Amino acid sequence: MLNLILFGPPGSGKGTQAKYIVEKYGAVHLSTGDIFRANIKEGTELGALAQSYLDKGNLVPDEVTIRMLQSEANKYPDVQGIIFDGFPRTIPQARSLDHFLQEKGETITLMVELQVPDALLKDRLAKRALDSGRPDDADPKVIENRLHVYYDQTAVVAEHYKEQGKHYTIDGMGSVEEVCTRIFSRINLSV
């Protein structure tokens, strides 16, 4: 089973790359951003709570994020693996994910961290705001705060998986296909 964490700052290409990984390895893609947006669109209580944090570019509290993700993951009991995109974003979330998988007799296979320079991240996010109508990507102040939150609060999660020998850095620059090839090579070495 492949349990992969796609990791990196907003705009690094996690969602784009996840589509190719799903296609090649038959895994399910769980994006906390997509889960939040679905709950917000459906008007759920958790969705409204998540929206209040996302509007400011802040992280949604761990307990809300963990409940949403576990609920979604439990919908797929017989999959070839799960790609976690946008989760975990804090050390408590990482520990909760490890515990959740251990209860199922599984573990994280690897964490792939996509590295992209900040200037390109900002350009990608601004383009994404136009292409996909993502209002959270349209405001430069919110983008700046999201990057600040990532580097100050989220990037430390990589250490958790480095300690387990499961963290790998991938150059997120180049064409989608070039980055995809790098990720596939790393996955193939780990499974």
N, C-alpha and C positions, 0 to 999 in steps of 0.2 A: 504494500500500500504506500502511495506517495502522499505525504502530508507536508505541503510546502508553504512557507511564509514568503510572500513577495513583499519586500520591504524597501522603503525609500521615501524621500520627501514627496509632497504633492506635485504632480506633473512629471514624475520620473519615468512613467510608462508602465506602471504596475497593471492597470486594467487592460491596456493594449496587449501586453505580453501574456496575461492570463488567458486570453482567448486562444492563443496558439498552444499554450500548455494544455488547456482543456482538450483541444482537438487531438493533440498527439498522444496524451497519456490517459484520456478518458476520466479525468478528475472533474469534480464540481468546483466552480469558482464561487467563493463567498466573499463578497466585498462589503465591508461594514458601511461604506458610503452608499452603496446600492440598497442595503438593508434599511439604513436610516431613511433614504429618500422614499422607499416603498412605504414605510411606516408613516412618514410625513404625508405622503399623497393619500393614504388610506385614512388619515386623520386619527390614528391611534394615540392613546395617551403617551406611550413611549415616544412616538413620532413627534408630538408637540414638545415634549421635554427635550429631545435631541435637537430640534430646530432652534430652541432658545440658545443653545450653546453654539451650534454651527453658524448662526447668523453673526456671531462675534468672532468666528475663526478659532474658537476654543475647542478643546477635546470634550466629548460627551463623557460624563462620569463613568467610571469602570463598571459599576453594578448594572447600569442601563445597557451598556455595550455588551457585556458578558451575557446577560439574559437574552438579548436579541440574537446574538451569534449562536449560542447554544441551541436556542429554539430552531433556528434555521438549519444548523448542522444536523440536528436530530431528524430532519425531514428526509435525509439521504442515508439510510442505514446500510445499503449494499453498494456503495460506490467504490471506484478504484483508488480514490484519494480525494483530498480536499486542498484547494489552493486558498489560503487565507490572505486576503488583500486588504490592507488597512487595519489589520489586527494581528498581533497585539500591539498596542501603542504605549503601554506602561508595563512596568515590571509586575504589578499585581495581575494585569491581564495575561501576561506571559505565563505566570505561575498557574492561573486559572485554566488556561488553555492546556498546559502540560497535564494538570490534574484531570481535566475533562477527557483528554485522549487516553491517559493511563487507565481510567475507569473502563474504557472500551478495549483495553489491551493494545493500544497503539502509542505512537510517539511522533514528534515532529521529525521528518526525514532531513530537511535542511531549510535554512533561511537564505534566500538570495536577496542581497541588498543592491539595488540599482543606484549607481552614483552618476549624477548629472550636475553641472555647474548651476549656481543659483540664477544667473542671467537667463539661461536657457529654460529653466523651470518657470520663471515668470513669463517668458514668451509663450511657452506651451500652455500655461494656465489661461492666459489672455485669449489665445486662439481657441482653446476648449470652451471658454465662456461664449464665444461667438458661434462655434460649430454645434454645440450641444445644449445651449441655453442654460448652462449651469450658473446661476446668479452668484454662487459663492466664489466663482472664479473671475467675476467681472470687476470687483473692487480692488484696486492695487493695495489699499490699506489692509484689507482682509487677507489678501495673498501674502503680504509681508508678515502679518501676524501668524498665519498658518505656518510659514517657513520658520519663524521664530519659535513657535510652539513645538514644531517638529525637532529642531536642533536642541532645544532646551529640555524637552520632556520625553520625546519619543525615541530619539537616536540612541539613548542609553539601553534600550531593549536589546540592541545588537549584542551588547556585552553578555547578556543572559545566555544567548545561543553560542557565542564565542566560547564561553566556559564549557559548553557541552560539545564543542568541536563541530557545530552544525552551521556556522555562519560563513557565507562566502560573498565576496564583493564582486559585482559584475559592472563593467563599464557600460553605462546607459546611453552613450553617445553613438551616433551612426544610424544607419537605416533600421527600421523595425526588424527586418530579416537578420541583419548582423547581430543585433542584441539578442534576438531569439536564438540564434545559433550558439551564442556564448552560454545562454541559460540552459539550453538542451544539453550541451557538453557537460556542464556542471551536474545537472540532474542525472545524466547517464552514469557518471562516476559515483553517484551516491545511492542509486537503487540497485 
